[in-house]
Amino acid sequence: WFRTGDLGYYDEDGDFFIIDRLNDTITYKLYNILLPSRIEAEIQKHPDVLHVAVVAKPDVVDVEVPMAFVELREGAK
């Protein structure tokens, strides 16, 4: 398991769906200032991006850092 702070479920076919987020901030250098939804909105503006999800990745120096999972549109490079 990778603890992202997201809530989700598996359906009967084994597909996973994210439905909500437990915590909507990323703790960067002990400050709760980064909002994954704002980072997602900026990445989503790129015309080649179909879907994006940003999660907090644990970091030994900065506590957490944002990590983006991006699905590109068909034909994007």
N, CA, C and O atoms as a Maestro MAE file, in Angstrom:
{
 s_m_m2io_version
 :::
 2.0.0
}

f_m_ct {
 s_m_title
 :::
 protein
 m_atom[308] {
  # First column is atom index #
  i_m_mmod_type
  r_m_x_coord
  r_m_y_coord
  r_m_z_coord
  i_m_residue_number
  s_m_chain_name
  s_m_pdb_residue_name
  s_m_pdb_atom_name
  i_m_atomic_number
  :::
  1 25 0.832 -1.194 0.000 1 A "TRP " " N  " 7
  2 3 0.000 0.000 0.000 1 A "TRP " " CA " 6
  3 2 0.867 1.244 0.000 1 A "TRP " " C  " 6
  4 15 1.933 1.272 0.616 1 A "TRP " " O  " 8
  5 25 0.411 2.257 -0.683 2 A "PHE " " N  " 7
  6 3 1.053 3.568 -0.697 2 A "PHE " " CA " 6
  7 2 0.052 4.536 -0.101 2 A "PHE " " C  " 6
  8 15 -0.994 4.799 -0.695 2 A "PHE " " O  " 8
  9 25 0.363 5.064 1.064 3 A "ARG " " N  " 7
  10 3 -0.585 5.931 1.776 3 A "ARG " " CA " 6
  11 2 -0.609 7.318 1.145 3 A "ARG " " C  " 6
  12 15 0.294 8.128 1.355 3 A "ARG " " O  " 8
  13 25 -1.656 7.577 0.369 4 A "THR " " N  " 7
  14 3 -1.775 8.843 -0.349 4 A "THR " " CA " 6
  15 2 -2.720 9.818 0.332 4 A "THR " " C  " 6
  16 15 -2.692 11.011 0.030 4 A "THR " " O  " 8
  17 25 -3.555 9.336 1.243 5 A "GLY " " N  " 7
  18 3 -4.571 10.194 1.840 5 A "GLY " " CA " 6
  19 2 -5.845 10.224 1.018 5 A "GLY " " C  " 6
  20 15 -6.750 11.007 1.306 5 A "GLY " " O  " 8
  21 25 -5.928 9.380 -0.005 6 A "ASP " " N  " 7
  22 3 -7.123 9.313 -0.830 6 A "ASP " " CA " 6
  23 2 -8.024 8.183 -0.352 6 A "ASP " " C  " 6
  24 15 -7.554 7.184 0.193 6 A "ASP " " O  " 8
  25 25 -9.324 8.357 -0.563 7 A "LEU " " N  " 7
  26 3 -10.303 7.319 -0.251 7 A "LEU " " CA " 6
  27 2 -10.768 6.686 -1.552 7 A "LEU " " C  " 6
  28 15 -11.066 7.377 -2.526 7 A "LEU " " O  " 8
  29 25 -10.823 5.377 -1.553 8 A "GLY " " N  " 7
  30 3 -11.254 4.699 -2.759 8 A "GLY " " CA " 6
  31 2 -11.839 3.341 -2.448 8 A "GLY " " C  " 6
  32 15 -11.935 2.935 -1.290 8 A "GLY " " O  " 8
  33 25 -12.226 2.651 -3.496 9 A "TYR " " N  " 7
  34 3 -12.783 1.317 -3.328 9 A "TYR " " CA " 6
  35 2 -12.508 0.490 -4.578 9 A "TYR " " C  " 6
  36 15 -12.260 1.029 -5.657 9 A "TYR " " O  " 8
  37 25 -12.556 -0.823 -4.412 10 A "TYR " " N  " 7
  38 3 -12.481 -1.761 -5.523 10 A "TYR " " CA " 6
  39 2 -13.894 -2.219 -5.854 10 A "TYR " " C  " 6
  40 15 -14.682 -2.503 -4.952 10 A "TYR " " O  " 8
  41 25 -14.220 -2.294 -7.141 11 A "ASP " " N  " 7
  42 3 -15.519 -2.845 -7.510 11 A "ASP " " CA " 6
  43 2 -15.403 -4.360 -7.693 11 A "ASP " " C  " 6
  44 15 -14.335 -4.937 -7.489 11 A "ASP " " O  " 8
  45 25 -16.498 -4.990 -8.074 12 A "GLU " " N  " 7
  46 3 -16.520 -6.447 -8.182 12 A "GLU " " CA " 6
  47 2 -15.593 -6.972 -9.281 12 A "GLU " " C  " 6
  48 15 -15.238 -8.150 -9.277 12 A "GLU " " O  " 8
  49 25 -15.200 -6.106 -10.223 13 A "ASP " " N  " 7
  50 3 -14.270 -6.508 -11.285 13 A "ASP " " CA " 6
  51 2 -12.810 -6.281 -10.905 13 A "ASP " " C  " 6
  52 15 -11.906 -6.595 -11.679 13 A "ASP " " O  " 8
  53 25 -12.583 -5.731 -9.705 14 A "GLY " " N  " 7
  54 3 -11.222 -5.469 -9.264 14 A "GLY " " CA " 6
  55 2 -10.681 -4.115 -9.693 14 A "GLY " " C  " 6
  56 15 -9.504 -3.821 -9.486 14 A "GLY " " O  " 8
  57 25 -11.540 -3.284 -10.293 15 A "ASP " " N  " 7
  58 3 -11.121 -1.937 -10.677 15 A "ASP " " CA " 6
  59 2 -11.142 -1.033 -9.451 15 A "ASP " " C  " 6
  60 15 -12.009 -1.162 -8.587 15 A "ASP " " O  " 8
  61 25 -10.180 -0.118 -9.385 16 A "PHE " " N  " 7
  62 3 -10.042 0.774 -8.231 16 A "PHE " " CA " 6
  63 2 -10.527 2.166 -8.603 16 A "PHE " " C  " 6
  64 15 -10.193 2.684 -9.669 16 A "PHE " " O  " 8
  65 25 -11.320 2.771 -7.716 17 A "PHE " " N  " 7
  66 3 -11.869 4.102 -7.938 17 A "PHE " " CA " 6
  67 2 -11.538 4.997 -6.754 17 A "PHE " " C  " 6
  68 15 -11.784 4.624 -5.607 17 A "PHE " " O  " 8
  69 25 -10.987 6.166 -7.021 18 A "ILE " " N  " 7
  70 3 -10.741 7.160 -5.971 18 A "ILE " " CA " 6
  71 2 -11.948 8.075 -5.925 18 A "ILE " " C  " 6
  72 15 -12.367 8.613 -6.950 18 A "ILE " " O  " 8
  73 25 -12.512 8.253 -4.724 19 A "ILE " " N  " 7
  74 3 -13.734 9.040 -4.601 19 A "ILE " " CA " 6
  75 2 -13.576 10.305 -3.768 19 A "ILE " " C  " 6
  76 15 -14.406 11.210 -3.863 19 A "ILE " " O  " 8
  77 25 -12.531 10.385 -2.957 20 A "ASP " " N  " 7
  78 3 -12.358 11.566 -2.112 20 A "ASP " " CA " 6
  79 2 -10.937 11.593 -1.582 20 A "ASP " " C  " 6
  80 15 -10.172 10.648 -1.771 20 A "ASP " " O  " 8
  81 25 -10.596 12.681 -0.920 21 A "ARG " " N  " 7
  82 3 -9.267 12.852 -0.356 21 A "ARG " " CA " 6
  83 2 -9.428 13.157 1.136 21 A "ARG " " C  " 6
  84 15 -10.192 14.044 1.515 21 A "ARG " " O  " 8
  85 25 -8.700 12.414 1.980 22 A "LEU " " N  " 7
  86 3 -8.766 12.638 3.423 22 A "LEU " " CA " 6
  87 2 -8.140 13.968 3.814 22 A "LEU " " C  " 6
  88 15 -8.675 14.693 4.652 22 A "LEU " " O  " 8
  89 25 -7.022 14.278 3.212 23 A "ASN " " N  " 7
  90 3 -6.280 15.476 3.577 23 A "ASN " " CA " 6
  91 2 -5.956 16.217 2.293 23 A "ASN " " C  " 6
  92 15 -5.356 15.645 1.383 23 A "ASN " " O  " 8
  93 25 -6.342 17.479 2.207 24 A "ASP " " N  " 7
  94 3 -6.138 18.223 0.972 24 A "ASP " " CA " 6
  95 2 -4.937 19.156 1.046 24 A "ASP " " C  " 6
  96 15 -4.925 20.200 0.394 24 A "ASP " " O  " 8
  97 25 -3.930 18.793 1.831 25 A "THR " " N  " 7
  98 3 -2.699 19.579 1.880 25 A "THR " " CA " 6
  99 2 -1.495 18.647 1.867 25 A "THR " " C  " 6
  100 15 -1.574 17.486 2.267 25 A "THR " " O  " 8
  101 25 -0.393 19.188 1.399 26 A "ILE " " N  " 7
  102 3 0.880 18.481 1.447 26 A "ILE " " CA " 6
  103 2 1.767 19.243 2.415 26 A "ILE " " C  " 6
  104 15 1.929 20.457 2.289 26 A "ILE " " O  " 8
  105 25 2.338 18.539 3.376 27 A "THR " " N  " 7
  106 3 3.206 19.163 4.370 27 A "THR " " CA " 6
  107 2 4.612 19.254 3.802 27 A "THR " " C  " 6
  108 15 5.338 18.261 3.754 27 A "THR " " O  " 8
  109 25 4.990 20.447 3.373 28 A "TYR " " N  " 7
  110 3 6.305 20.674 2.786 28 A "TYR " " CA " 6
  111 2 7.132 21.503 3.757 28 A "TYR " " C  " 6
  112 15 6.780 22.642 4.064 28 A "TYR " " O  " 8
  113 25 8.221 20.938 4.236 29 A "LYS " " N  " 7
  114 3 9.105 21.601 5.209 29 A "LYS " " CA " 6
  115 2 8.307 22.110 6.417 29 A "LYS " " C  " 6
  116 15 8.500 23.233 6.884 29 A "LYS " " O  " 8
  117 25 7.414 21.255 6.904 30 A "LEU " " N  " 7
  118 3 6.580 21.499 8.087 30 A "LEU " " CA " 6
  119 2 5.499 22.555 7.883 30 A "LEU " " C  " 6
  120 15 4.872 22.975 8.855 30 A "LEU " " O  " 8
  121 25 5.262 22.995 6.654 31 A "TYR " " N  " 7
  122 3 4.181 23.933 6.363 31 A "TYR " " CA " 6
  123 2 3.110 23.218 5.550 31 A "TYR " " C  " 6
  124 15 3.421 22.567 4.552 31 A "TYR " " O  " 8
  125 25 1.857 23.331 5.965 32 A "ASN " " N  " 7
  126 3 0.734 22.746 5.226 32 A "ASN " " CA " 6
  127 2 0.260 23.757 4.192 32 A "ASN " " C  " 6
  128 15 -0.747 24.435 4.395 32 A "ASN " " O  " 8
  129 25 0.977 23.854 3.099 33 A "ILE " " N  " 7
  130 3 0.670 24.921 2.152 33 A "ILE " " CA " 6
  131 2 0.348 24.450 0.741 33 A "ILE " " C  " 6
  132 15 -0.276 25.187 -0.023 33 A "ILE " " O  " 8
  133 25 0.751 23.266 0.387 34 A "LEU " " N  " 7
  134 3 0.549 22.822 -0.987 34 A "LEU " " CA " 6
  135 2 -0.766 22.065 -1.118 34 A "LEU " " C  " 6
  136 15 -0.999 21.084 -0.412 34 A "LEU " " O  " 8
  137 25 -1.605 22.516 -2.005 35 A "LEU " " N  " 7
  138 3 -2.888 21.866 -2.234 35 A "LEU " " CA " 6
  139 2 -2.801 21.011 -3.496 35 A "LEU " " C  " 6
  140 15 -2.626 21.546 -4.591 35 A "LEU " " O  " 8
  141 25 -2.921 19.698 -3.358 36 A "PRO " " N  " 7
  142 3 -2.853 18.829 -4.537 36 A "PRO " " CA " 6
  143 2 -3.832 19.242 -5.632 36 A "PRO " " C  " 6
  144 15 -3.500 19.162 -6.815 36 A "PRO " " O  " 8
  145 25 -5.023 19.678 -5.260 37 A "SER " " N  " 7
  146 3 -6.018 20.050 -6.271 37 A "SER " " CA " 6
  147 2 -5.560 21.240 -7.105 37 A "SER " " C  " 6
  148 15 -5.876 21.310 -8.292 37 A "SER " " O  " 8
  149 25 -4.828 22.170 -6.518 38 A "ARG " " N  " 7
  150 3 -4.317 23.322 -7.283 38 A "ARG " " CA " 6
  151 2 -3.205 22.890 -8.233 38 A "ARG " " C  " 6
  152 15 -3.132 23.366 -9.366 38 A "ARG " " O  " 8
  153 25 -2.346 21.992 -7.773 39 A "ILE " " N  " 7
  154 3 -1.279 21.488 -8.636 39 A "ILE " " CA " 6
  155 2 -1.899 20.705 -9.793 39 A "ILE " " C  " 6
  156 15 -1.482 20.846 -10.943 39 A "ILE " " O  " 8
  157 25 -2.901 19.876 -9.479 40 A "GLU " " N  " 7
  158 3 -3.595 19.117 -10.520 40 A "GLU " " CA " 6
  159 2 -4.215 20.047 -11.554 40 A "GLU " " C  " 6
  160 15 -4.131 19.788 -12.755 40 A "GLU " " O  " 8
  161 25 -4.837 21.129 -11.093 41 A "ALA " " N  " 7
  162 3 -5.488 22.078 -12.005 41 A "ALA " " CA " 6
  163 2 -4.481 22.706 -12.961 41 A "ALA " " C  " 6
  164 15 -4.784 22.904 -14.138 41 A "ALA " " O  " 8
  165 25 -3.295 23.019 -12.469 42 A "GLU " " N  " 7
  166 3 -2.266 23.610 -13.335 42 A "GLU " " CA " 6
  167 2 -1.756 22.600 -14.357 42 A "GLU " " C  " 6
  168 15 -1.596 22.933 -15.532 42 A "GLU " " O  " 8
  169 25 -1.501 21.374 -13.920 43 A "ILE " " N  " 7
  170 3 -1.025 20.342 -14.846 43 A "ILE " " CA " 6
  171 2 -2.102 20.032 -15.883 43 A "ILE " " C  " 6
  172 15 -1.796 19.809 -17.054 43 A "ILE " " O  " 8
  173 25 -3.361 20.018 -15.450 44 A "GLN " " N  " 7
  174 3 -4.482 19.689 -16.336 44 A "GLN " " CA " 6
  175 2 -4.632 20.697 -17.475 44 A "GLN " " C  " 6
  176 15 -5.243 20.378 -18.494 44 A "GLN " " O  " 8
  177 25 -4.094 21.893 -17.328 45 A "LYS " " N  " 7
  178 3 -4.175 22.916 -18.379 45 A "LYS " " CA " 6
  179 2 -3.364 22.540 -19.623 45 A "LYS " " C  " 6
  180 15 -3.613 23.064 -20.708 45 A "LYS " " O  " 8
  181 25 -2.399 21.638 -19.466 46 A "HIS " " N  " 7
  182 3 -1.584 21.245 -20.617 46 A "HIS " " CA " 6
  183 2 -2.454 20.454 -21.590 46 A "HIS " " C  " 6
  184 15 -3.150 19.528 -21.173 46 A "HIS " " O  " 8
  185 25 -2.430 20.797 -22.868 47 A "PRO " " N  " 7
  186 3 -3.331 20.144 -23.821 47 A "PRO " " CA " 6
  187 2 -3.098 18.642 -24.002 47 A "PRO " " C  " 6
  188 15 -4.000 17.941 -24.459 47 A "PRO " " O  " 8
  189 25 -1.929 18.138 -23.660 48 A "ASP " " N  " 7
  190 3 -1.652 16.707 -23.817 48 A "ASP " " CA " 6
  191 2 -2.091 15.868 -22.622 48 A "ASP " " C  " 6
  192 15 -2.018 14.640 -22.675 48 A "ASP " " O  " 8
  193 25 -2.544 16.506 -21.550 49 A "VAL " " N  " 7
  194 3 -2.899 15.787 -20.321 49 A "VAL " " CA " 6
  195 2 -4.375 15.400 -20.342 49 A "VAL " " C  " 6
  196 15 -5.250 16.249 -20.508 49 A "VAL " " O  " 8
  197 25 -4.635 14.111 -20.173 50 A "LEU " " N  " 7
  198 3 -6.008 13.614 -20.089 50 A "LEU " " CA " 6
  199 2 -6.469 13.573 -18.637 50 A "LEU " " C  " 6
  200 15 -7.524 14.113 -18.304 50 A "LEU " " O  " 8
  201 25 -5.679 12.933 -17.768 51 A "HIS " " N  " 7
  202 3 -5.991 12.835 -16.341 51 A "HIS " " CA " 6
  203 2 -4.732 13.092 -15.531 51 A "HIS " " C  " 6
  204 15 -3.622 12.816 -15.985 51 A "HIS " " O  " 8
  205 25 -4.912 13.622 -14.330 52 A "VAL " " N  " 7
  206 3 -3.776 13.836 -13.431 52 A "VAL " " CA " 6
  207 2 -4.239 13.648 -11.992 52 A "VAL " " C  " 6
  208 15 -5.365 13.995 -11.637 52 A "VAL " " O  " 8
  209 25 -3.364 13.099 -11.183 53 A "ALA " " N  " 7
  210 3 -3.605 12.979 -9.740 53 A "ALA " " CA " 6
  211 2 -2.296 13.314 -9.035 53 A "ALA " " C  " 6
  212 15 -1.239 12.798 -9.398 53 A "ALA " " O  " 8
  213 25 -2.371 14.173 -8.035 54 A "VAL " " N  " 7
  214 3 -1.193 14.567 -7.270 54 A "VAL " " CA " 6
  215 2 -1.346 14.046 -5.851 54 A "VAL " " C  " 6
  216 15 -2.388 14.228 -5.221 54 A "VAL " " O  " 8
  217 25 -0.307 13.401 -5.358 55 A "VAL " " N  " 7
  218 3 -0.304 12.854 -4.002 55 A "VAL " " CA " 6
  219 2 0.938 13.338 -3.272 55 A "VAL " " C  " 6
  220 15 1.879 13.848 -3.880 55 A "VAL " " O  " 8
  221 25 0.921 13.166 -1.962 56 A "ALA " " N  " 7
  222 3 2.080 13.508 -1.141 56 A "ALA " " CA " 6
  223 2 3.005 12.303 -1.066 56 A "ALA " " C  " 6
  224 15 2.587 11.211 -0.679 56 A "ALA " " O  " 8
  225 25 4.259 12.507 -1.437 57 A "LYS " " N  " 7
  226 3 5.266 11.452 -1.348 57 A "LYS " " CA " 6
  227 2 6.139 11.741 -0.138 57 A "LYS " " C  " 6
  228 15 6.691 12.837 -0.041 57 A "LYS " " O  " 8
  229 25 6.284 10.801 0.788 58 A "PRO " " N  " 7
  230 3 7.136 11.026 1.959 58 A "PRO " " CA " 6
  231 2 8.567 11.373 1.538 58 A "PRO " " C  " 6
  232 15 9.102 10.808 0.584 58 A "PRO " " O  " 8
  233 25 9.172 12.308 2.265 59 A "ASP " " N  " 7
  234 3 10.531 12.748 1.963 59 A "ASP " " CA " 6
  235 2 11.274 12.969 3.278 59 A "ASP " " C  " 6
  236 15 10.748 13.620 4.180 59 A "ASP " " O  " 8
  237 25 12.482 12.440 3.396 60 A "VAL " " N  " 7
  238 3 13.227 12.532 4.654 60 A "VAL " " CA " 6
  239 2 13.683 13.954 4.958 60 A "VAL " " C  " 6
  240 15 13.869 14.295 6.127 60 A "VAL " " O  " 8
  241 25 13.866 14.779 3.959 61 A "VAL " " N  " 7
  242 3 14.319 16.155 4.183 61 A "VAL " " CA " 6
  243 2 13.148 17.125 4.308 61 A "VAL " " C  " 6
  244 15 13.102 17.934 5.234 61 A "VAL " " O  " 8
  245 25 12.203 17.041 3.373 62 A "ASP " " N  " 7
  246 3 11.120 18.028 3.292 62 A "ASP " " CA " 6
  247 2 9.785 17.546 3.850 62 A "ASP " " C  " 6
  248 15 8.775 18.218 3.640 62 A "ASP " " O  " 8
  249 25 9.734 16.442 4.534 63 A "VAL " " N  " 7
  250 3 8.534 15.809 5.101 63 A "VAL " " CA " 6
  251 2 7.710 15.154 3.987 63 A "VAL " " C  " 6
  252 15 7.566 13.931 3.969 63 A "VAL " " O  " 8
  253 25 7.176 15.944 3.069 64 A "GLU " " N  " 7
  254 3 6.431 15.430 1.918 64 A "GLU " " CA " 6
  255 2 6.752 16.300 0.702 64 A "GLU " " C  " 6
  256 15 7.052 17.487 0.831 64 A "GLU " " O  " 8
  257 25 6.685 15.696 -0.461 65 A "VAL " " N  " 7
  258 3 6.814 16.439 -1.714 65 A "VAL " " CA " 6
  259 2 5.690 15.987 -2.640 65 A "VAL " " C  " 6
  260 15 5.253 14.839 -2.565 65 A "VAL " " O  " 8
  261 25 5.218 16.873 -3.511 66 A "PRO " " N  " 7
  262 3 4.161 16.468 -4.432 66 A "PRO " " CA " 6
  263 2 4.684 15.503 -5.488 66 A "PRO " " C  " 6
  264 15 5.800 15.647 -5.987 66 A "PRO " " O  " 8
  265 25 3.861 14.523 -5.816 67 A "MET " " N  " 7
  266 3 4.186 13.558 -6.862 67 A "MET " " CA " 6
  267 2 2.956 13.439 -7.759 67 A "MET " " C  " 6
  268 15 1.860 13.155 -7.277 67 A "MET " " O  " 8
  269 25 3.138 13.655 -9.057 68 A "ALA " " N  " 7
  270 3 2.014 13.648 -9.996 68 A "ALA " " CA " 6
  271 2 2.000 12.372 -10.824 68 A "ALA " " C  " 6
  272 15 3.033 11.920 -11.316 68 A "ALA " " O  " 8
  273 25 0.826 11.809 -10.966 69 A "PHE " " N  " 7
  274 3 0.578 10.695 -11.878 69 A "PHE " " CA " 6
  275 2 -0.227 11.274 -13.038 69 A "PHE " " C  " 6
  276 15 -1.321 11.802 -12.840 69 A "PHE " " O  " 8
  277 25 0.317 11.174 -14.241 70 A "VAL " " N  " 7
  278 3 -0.290 11.828 -15.400 70 A "VAL " " CA " 6
  279 2 -0.593 10.804 -16.483 70 A "VAL " " C  " 6
  280 15 0.253 9.981 -16.832 70 A "VAL " " O  " 8
  281 25 -1.805 10.866 -17.008 71 A "GLU " " N  " 7
  282 3 -2.177 10.070 -18.177 71 A "GLU " " CA " 6
  283 2 -2.286 11.024 -19.357 71 A "GLU " " C  " 6
  284 15 -3.056 11.984 -19.325 71 A "GLU " " O  " 8
  285 25 -1.510 10.753 -20.392 72 A "LEU " " N  " 7
  286 3 -1.517 11.611 -21.573 72 A "LEU " " CA " 6
  287 2 -2.636 11.219 -22.532 72 A "LEU " " C  " 6
  288 15 -3.086 10.073 -22.555 72 A "LEU " " O  " 8
  289 25 -3.068 12.185 -23.311 73 A "ARG " " N  " 7
  290 3 -4.065 11.918 -24.345 73 A "ARG " " CA " 6
  291 2 -3.456 11.034 -25.431 73 A "ARG " " C  " 6
  292 15 -2.240 11.022 -25.623 73 A "ARG " " O  " 8
  293 25 -4.293 10.311 -26.123 74 A "GLU " " N  " 7
  294 3 -3.826 9.454 -27.207 74 A "GLU " " CA " 6
  295 2 -3.101 10.300 -28.249 74 A "GLU " " C  " 6
  296 15 -3.610 11.334 -28.682 74 A "GLU " " O  " 8
  297 25 -1.922 9.859 -28.646 75 A "GLY " " N  " 7
  298 3 -1.132 10.574 -29.634 75 A "GLY " " CA " 6
  299 2 -0.193 11.618 -29.054 75 A "GLY " " C  " 6
  300 15 0.612 12.193 -29.787 75 A "GLY " " O  " 8
  301 25 -0.279 11.875 -27.753 76 A "ALA " " N  " 7
  302 3 0.611 12.850 -27.112 76 A "ALA " " CA " 6
  303 2 1.999 12.249 -26.970 76 A "ALA " " C  " 6
  304 15 2.158 11.033 -26.866 76 A "ALA " " O  " 8
  305 25 3.004 13.124 -26.969 77 A "LYS " " N  " 7
  306 3 4.390 12.647 -26.828 77 A "LYS " " CA " 6
  307 2 4.959 13.057 -25.496 77 A "LYS " " C  " 6
  308 15 6.112 12.748 -25.195 77 A "LYS " " O  " 8
  :::
 }
 m_bond[307] {
  # First column is bond index #
  i_m_from
  i_m_to
  i_m_order
  :::
  1 1 2 1
  2 2 3 1
  3 3 4 2
  4 3 5 1
  5 5 6 1
  6 6 7 1
  7 7 8 2
  8 7 9 1
  9 9 10 1
  10 10 11 1
  11 11 12 2
  12 11 13 1
  13 13 14 1
  14 14 15 1
  15 15 16 2
  16 15 17 1
  17 17 18 1
  18 18 19 1
  19 19 20 2
  20 19 21 1
  21 21 22 1
  22 22 23 1
  23 23 24 2
  24 23 25 1
  25 25 26 1
  26 26 27 1
  27 27 28 2
  28 27 29 1
  29 29 30 1
  30 30 31 1
  31 31 32 2
  32 31 33 1
  33 33 34 1
  34 34 35 1
  35 35 36 2
  36 35 37 1
  37 37 38 1
  38 38 39 1
  39 39 40 2
  40 39 41 1
  41 41 42 1
  42 42 43 1
  43 43 44 2
  44 43 45 1
  45 45 46 1
  46 46 47 1
  47 47 48 2
  48 47 49 1
  49 49 50 1
  50 50 51 1
  51 51 52 2
  52 51 53 1
  53 53 54 1
  54 54 55 1
  55 55 56 2
  56 55 57 1
  57 57 58 1
  58 58 59 1
  59 59 60 2
  60 59 61 1
  61 61 62 1
  62 62 63 1
  63 63 64 2
  64 63 65 1
  65 65 66 1
  66 66 67 1
  67 67 68 2
  68 67 69 1
  69 69 70 1
  70 70 71 1
  71 71 72 2
  72 71 73 1
  73 73 74 1
  74 74 75 1
  75 75 76 2
  76 75 77 1
  77 77 78 1
  78 78 79 1
  79 79 80 2
  80 79 81 1
  81 81 82 1
  82 82 83 1
  83 83 84 2
  84 83 85 1
  85 85 86 1
  86 86 87 1
  87 87 88 2
  88 87 89 1
  89 89 90 1
  90 90 91 1
  91 91 92 2
  92 91 93 1
  93 93 94 1
  94 94 95 1
  95 95 96 2
  96 95 97 1
  97 97 98 1
  98 98 99 1
  99 99 100 2
  100 99 101 1
  101 101 102 1
  102 102 103 1
  103 103 104 2
  104 103 105 1
  105 105 106 1
  106 106 107 1
  107 107 108 2
  108 107 109 1
  109 109 110 1
  110 110 111 1
  111 111 112 2
  112 111 113 1
  113 113 114 1
  114 114 115 1
  115 115 116 2
  116 115 117 1
  117 117 118 1
  118 118 119 1
  119 119 120 2
  120 119 121 1
  121 121 122 1
  122 122 123 1
  123 123 124 2
  124 123 125 1
  125 125 126 1
  126 126 127 1
  127 127 128 2
  128 127 129 1
  129 129 130 1
  130 130 131 1
  131 131 132 2
  132 131 133 1
  133 133 134 1
  134 134 135 1
  135 135 136 2
  136 135 137 1
  137 137 138 1
  138 138 139 1
  139 139 140 2
  140 139 141 1
  141 141 142 1
  142 142 143 1
  143 143 144 2
  144 143 145 1
  145 145 146 1
  146 146 147 1
  147 147 148 2
  148 147 149 1
  149 149 150 1
  150 150 151 1
  151 151 152 2
  152 151 153 1
  153 153 154 1
  154 154 155 1
  155 155 156 2
  156 155 157 1
  157 157 158 1
  158 158 159 1
  159 159 160 2
  160 159 161 1
  161 161 162 1
  162 162 163 1
  163 163 164 2
  164 163 165 1
  165 165 166 1
  166 166 167 1
  167 167 168 2
  168 167 169 1
  169 169 170 1
  170 170 171 1
  171 171 172 2
  172 171 173 1
  173 173 174 1
  174 174 175 1
  175 175 176 2
  176 175 177 1
  177 177 178 1
  178 178 179 1
  179 179 180 2
  180 179 181 1
  181 181 182 1
  182 182 183 1
  183 183 184 2
  184 183 185 1
  185 185 186 1
  186 186 187 1
  187 187 188 2
  188 187 189 1
  189 189 190 1
  190 190 191 1
  191 191 192 2
  192 191 193 1
  193 193 194 1
  194 194 195 1
  195 195 196 2
  196 195 197 1
  197 197 198 1
  198 198 199 1
  199 199 200 2
  200 199 201 1
  201 201 202 1
  202 202 203 1
  203 203 204 2
  204 203 205 1
  205 205 206 1
  206 206 207 1
  207 207 208 2
  208 207 209 1
  209 209 210 1
  210 210 211 1
  211 211 212 2
  212 211 213 1
  213 213 214 1
  214 214 215 1
  215 215 216 2
  216 215 217 1
  217 217 218 1
  218 218 219 1
  219 219 220 2
  220 219 221 1
  221 221 222 1
  222 222 223 1
  223 223 224 2
  224 223 225 1
  225 225 226 1
  226 226 227 1
  227 227 228 2
  228 227 229 1
  229 229 230 1
  230 230 231 1
  231 231 232 2
  232 231 233 1
  233 233 234 1
  234 234 235 1
  235 235 236 2
  236 235 237 1
  237 237 238 1
  238 238 239 1
  239 239 240 2
  240 239 241 1
  241 241 242 1
  242 242 243 1
  243 243 244 2
  244 243 245 1
  245 245 246 1
  246 246 247 1
  247 247 248 2
  248 247 249 1
  249 249 250 1
  250 250 251 1
  251 251 252 2
  252 251 253 1
  253 253 254 1
  254 254 255 1
  255 255 256 2
  256 255 257 1
  257 257 258 1
  258 258 259 1
  259 259 260 2
  260 259 261 1
  261 261 262 1
  262 262 263 1
  263 263 264 2
  264 263 265 1
  265 265 266 1
  266 266 267 1
  267 267 268 2
  268 267 269 1
  269 269 270 1
  270 270 271 1
  271 271 272 2
  272 271 273 1
  273 273 274 1
  274 274 275 1
  275 275 276 2
  276 275 277 1
  277 277 278 1
  278 278 279 1
  279 279 280 2
  280 279 281 1
  281 281 282 1
  282 282 283 1
  283 283 284 2
  284 283 285 1
  285 285 286 1
  286 286 287 1
  287 287 288 2
  288 287 289 1
  289 289 290 1
  290 290 291 1
  291 291 292 2
  292 291 293 1
  293 293 294 1
  294 294 295 1
  295 295 296 2
  296 295 297 1
  297 297 298 1
  298 298 299 1
  299 299 300 2
  300 299 301 1
  301 301 302 1
  302 302 303 1
  303 303 304 2
  304 303 305 1
  305 305 306 1
  306 306 307 1
  307 307 308 2
  :::
 }
}
